[in-house]
């Protein structure tokens, strides 16, 4: 039972991480109709810049404060120079161009930082573990990730439901010609949205830096799960991204944690282990297939 | 008289011309891109260091090293091998990092009569049923380092070990190698997805299983993630961690920091191995590249010296393949890990150690030799090899 609670928290934490990534991606896709495979690169840039600044200054928060605007600036530059030319093209062109960007950014980090993975430590004030319930110790840093995710979700909710900018973004998502005709500077809006999405990806990268290896290509491993999340949640919907991310995080974690044990009731231990290892790595995709069977447009489709 | 002098002069010229124009070509197929690119980089740099120390010569024979990146892809490795052999007429190939690439490329090379000296990958098949007279592995058979830790853990009387590896052939081989010499109970055996980055779920299950030690094999970035998260979960204070040298090379240690200190790992080489050859190698490598060599660099360096020793024996004429092979089999060169012999399947019969991760006086993370676990250890697959 205690193990189950700990695994629930692990699932929640993975879900929050995926939410930070997928919120940005789904915004860009829903509003600008661009498939941006290079989203993982911004995650990587966030982690690299934060790790470098944190190593030099010794301050995790300063690392974050520098990395977020740097990543947003890189993102907006990419929007201005590359993506802006792709809005009218079909998705295949966008996939090819942004796929190329992945190679570009991976090689760029190797040129700037070398092949040596960077080291980034948990700040001392977030180190250690707390006892949430008797017998359930959980690392403080992972709780902090969950907290950051909740704050971001709250921020996005307020942004979309309470501000003029949020209203324009929502309007742009449903009919961009009409919004442009009403006098909204749609180009500026796109650049801002892209910058926001990039910043969320960078935030995920920064939060992941102390637990993961900061290395070239680190964005690709999370990118695939991110796409699964936005497909499940419904492309373009931030609410869908939140629910999808939490579901995917739970399914993935629970599959890895308990599937081999469950299979042991049916099969011999050796078979259960092998089968469990293979099935749990597929569990997320099986879950996606099931969702799409009943809800082909995802759980919360943004466009009807 | 004039005629004789003239012909002598012409002969001399043509000979020196032939020598200068025809350095022995060595083709290196290795992994320089992808996350694992640093492995190939170190193998290449170690190999090049040996050539540079001989001023462009190995075994006093001029050589030309051609390096190409296989991107960790078997099919790309095959193409490069073909190009090296057909276009460049290279008769000596080396460099492959990953076993899956080696399995696709090596049989093709040796079947065409060329030689392959492996500085890293040592899949069981190439040591057993698939062994070949032209295939030599200068590093180890894949299982060896895991076997050493299995033996050490047993000697230390750990009795309930939790095992963890990625779900792919080398991961299963790793745990099989460990279990070959580990005699205690298995608290749990978990196979994770290849390339997985977050191990929170596995660590929670691991803690619940209450093992008295953990053995894991997660190469590259996966290992960095696992070691950091293991320490963050506080497990390093209660349950000692063991692994092969692959997760504890100097480059990984730099990215892991304090989390790896104290971990015991198995290796055939260590930077502090106290032999004159090794001390000279480590100093020269640091001077040339400004970093401490990893075991991969030592393997690249040894591969170059082995090839050099055989080139010297045939005076650079690789077409005398029987003599060249016989010279390779002797393994008669100043190896940085201490002398070893080749078994009949052309894999090293060598000493294997365990090392401990420490933080040195300058605050750098490195390995210190702890104990020799095996003396003249041979791999388990030799008997399956039909070579005499």
HADDOCK unambig.tbl for C-alpha pairs under 7 A between the chains (distance, minus, plus):
assign (segid A and resid 3 and name CA) (segid B and resid 204 and name CA) 6.80 0.50 0.50
assign (segid A and resid 3 and name CA) (segid B and resid 208 and name CA) 6.89 0.50 0.50
assign (segid A and resid 6 and name CA) (segid B and resid 204 and name CA) 6.92 0.50 0.50
assign (segid A and resid 7 and name CA) (segid B and resid 201 and name CA) 5.98 0.50 0.50
assign (segid A and resid 7 and name CA) (segid B and resid 204 and name CA) 6.88 0.50 0.50
assign (segid A and resid 10 and name CA) (segid B and resid 200 and name CA) 6.12 0.50 0.50
assign (segid A and resid 10 and name CA) (segid B and resid 201 and name CA) 6.35 0.50 0.50
assign (segid A and resid 115 and name CA) (segid B and resid 38 and name CA) 6.03 0.50 0.50
assign (segid A and resid 116 and name CA) (segid B and resid 251 and name CA) 6.28 0.50 0.50
assign (segid A and resid 117 and name CA) (segid B and resid 255 and name CA) 5.68 0.50 0.50
assign (segid A and resid 118 and name CA) (segid B and resid 255 and name CA) 5.19 0.50 0.50
assign (segid A and resid 119 and name CA) (segid B and resid 254 and name CA) 6.71 0.50 0.50
assign (segid A and resid 119 and name CA) (segid B and resid 255 and name CA) 4.11 0.50 0.50
assign (segid A and resid 119 and name CA) (segid B and resid 256 and name CA) 6.18 0.50 0.50
assign (segid A and resid 119 and name CA) (segid B and resid 257 and name CA) 6.94 0.50 0.50
assign (segid A and resid 128 and name CA) (segid B and resid 232 and name CA) 6.81 0.50 0.50
assign (segid A and resid 139 and name CA) (segid B and resid 232 and name CA) 6.80 0.50 0.50
assign (segid A and resid 139 and name CA) (segid B and resid 233 and name CA) 6.11 0.50 0.50
assign (segid A and resid 211 and name CA) (segid B and resid 225 and name CA) 6.29 0.50 0.50
assign (segid A and resid 211 and name CA) (segid B and resid 228 and name CA) 6.27 0.50 0.50
assign (segid A and resid 211 and name CA) (segid B and resid 229 and name CA) 5.99 0.50 0.50
assign (segid A and resid 212 and name CA) (segid B and resid 197 and name CA) 6.62 0.50 0.50
assign (segid A and resid 212 and name CA) (segid B and resid 225 and name CA) 4.62 0.50 0.50
assign (segid A and resid 213 and name CA) (segid B and resid 221 and name CA) 5.71 0.50 0.50
assign (segid A and resid 213 and name CA) (segid B and resid 224 and name CA) 5.66 0.50 0.50
assign (segid A and resid 213 and name CA) (segid B and resid 225 and name CA) 5.48 0.50 0.50
assign (segid A and resid 216 and name CA) (segid B and resid 35 and name CA) 6.40 0.50 0.50
assign (segid A and resid 217 and name CA) (segid B and resid 35 and name CA) 6.59 0.50 0.50
assign (segid A and resid 253 and name CA) (segid B and resid 201 and name CA) 5.83 0.50 0.50
assign (segid A and resid 256 and name CA) (segid B and resid 201 and name CA) 6.66 0.50 0.50
assign (segid A and resid 257 and name CA) (segid B and resid 201 and name CA) 5.58 0.50 0.50
assign (segid A and resid 257 and name CA) (segid B and resid 202 and name CA) 6.36 0.50 0.50
assign (segid A and resid 257 and name CA) (segid B and resid 205 and name CA) 6.54 0.50 0.50
assign (segid A and resid 277 and name CA) (segid B and resid 191 and name CA) 5.68 0.50 0.50
assign (segid A and resid 277 and name CA) (segid B and resid 192 and name CA) 6.33 0.50 0.50
assign (segid A and resid 281 and name CA) (segid B and resid 193 and name CA) 6.07 0.50 0.50
